[in-house]
Amino acid sequence: TCARTLQHTHAQMPYMEALGRSAEPVAFLSGLASSLVDPTILMLVYERSGATPGSRHDGTTHAACGGNATTQAAGSEDDAQKRASQFFMFYNIASSVSSMVPSLVMGQLGDLLSRRLLLVVPLLGTLLSQLLLLFVVGVSMPLQWLYGYVLVSGLAGGSSTLWAGANAYAAQAVRHGRSSRRLMLLELSFGLAATLGSVISGHIFVNFRLPLSFKHGSFSVLAAMFMYTLAIFYSLFVLKDFRPQTKASRVTLKGVLHVYRFGMFKEDGLGQGSSVTLPIPPPGGPSDQRAVFALLFTSAMLYQLVVRAFIDFLGLFMLRSPLCFGPDLVGYATAIGCCIYISSFLANLMLSRCWTDQALAMMGIASFCAGTLVMTFVKTMPMFFL
């Protein structure tokens, strides 16, 4: 019996070791938590701005939606959308700006001290910020408290630092040459969690409610806090820490800046046994490498600018006429949007062997442009989901 138990324990060790090197559970739990909270914030801001989402909690339809719309109701709906748009503009600015410097600092500390910092600190900051969100959602504290919500999360590094840490774990946990596949699995984990959370978010918002006069949406925030807590415990007690033993085995922020300036990694101090693979400069020299880097950076910035602006507008568009989505349909629509992680994973898996990276990127941009063009003419729910 003891021999069988010992054999079973040894058989489980590879699985436990693989689990200790996997950042996918952190991505899954974070994606599930954020997908429960984001629709709640959207509906909360829209309602506090003076409008009511299409389907009320009692199943009736708001007067400004669909065929029930009147001139006065439509005017108030326009004003509400304007106020909500202005709020989200400053909300997103505060979220982005507050995390810029902390992300750089956390990245440097992660290179010098521990990769685990890139996961634990942003998760702790997000968990603390959920307390502010719980007060805003549950007991109707002023909407301006949401600025404190994003500031607390941003000062701890925010989602950018968390995602960078997860990518660092995924890249270091595999053999050379398989890191791209591992990064794809990481995005797939986040996408599956976000899709699942979005599908159930509307039903949780409507059907589950905390006691003591807490309002709708409080249960969603509490569930998200539980997910973030699980992610913190996993990062602290299950996930193994990556701590480079030598200076030569680290690719730090200084090295990345050196790539931008000179088009190659700095080779000073690299000795034998280093795990860093230095890229070979192209035949054109460092100037060509800098040009490629600048073009890639500019393209990514422009694409992200368009996508971010479109997503921010799309959320408010779903809640007003002619669509008038309620909490459940908002969740379904968000889930459809999260399927981009799944479709991109499948596209990379099937087409990466026969298509170049540039062709895959162009296909993604073309598909997004086609969807945006169709969305311009949307007036019904089937057309929206198409």
C-alpha angles and dihedrals in degrees: 000000000000090000092052091047091050091048091050090050092051090048091055095049096083090052092049091047091050090048090052090057097045121101091179094096089056091051091046095050093044092049092049092049096047092047090056094050105039097065089046091055091047094053093041094054092045092050094045089049090066105272135094122225114250100262114044123211090262093054097252125127125248116246094239094059131095118322092352093066118122129189093255093046092047090051092052089048091054090051091049092050091049092052092045091049092052091048093051090047092060090037092058092043091053090047094051100040096045092057099047101085096033089053092055092045093047091048091054092046090048090054093048104036118013139337088219090073089068089063107032100046096051090045091051091049092049091048091052091047090055088066090062090047090051090057092048094048101034106039101021099249114176116293090236088074086078088073087061088048093059093038093056091048093044095049088057091055100270127219093317092064092042092052092046090053092049091050091049091054092046093050095047097043095067138059121268112282097028099073094097091057091048091051089051090053089050092055090045091055091052092046095050091049093047091049093050093045093048092052093054098034095085094048091049090048093054105032105035124065135167120238126247094063095298111160132234113294095036092103090053091055092047091050090050090051089053091052092050090049090054090049091052093050091048092050093048103040108020108029114080118233120245109213115167110229098207136035090237093062095058128089101201136184089264089058092050091052088050089057089055093049102040107015096241141066117269109254098198113126097009110141139174117303094030114151093208115109110208116218116236112238115241119255090260092067134233094315092062090048091052090050092052091048092049092049093049092048092049093047092050092049093050093046093047091048092055095043094048093049092047094050093048091052094043094060094058091041090060093055099051133061136322091031101030095183118193125212094280095050091044087057093049092048091050090049090055089053091050090056086081087083090056095044092047090051092052092045092052091045095052104030105034092086095056102026129062123238090252091054092050091050092050091049091053093049091047093051091050091049091050092051092048091051092052090048089060090071099039116131102145136053096245090051091050094053090045 
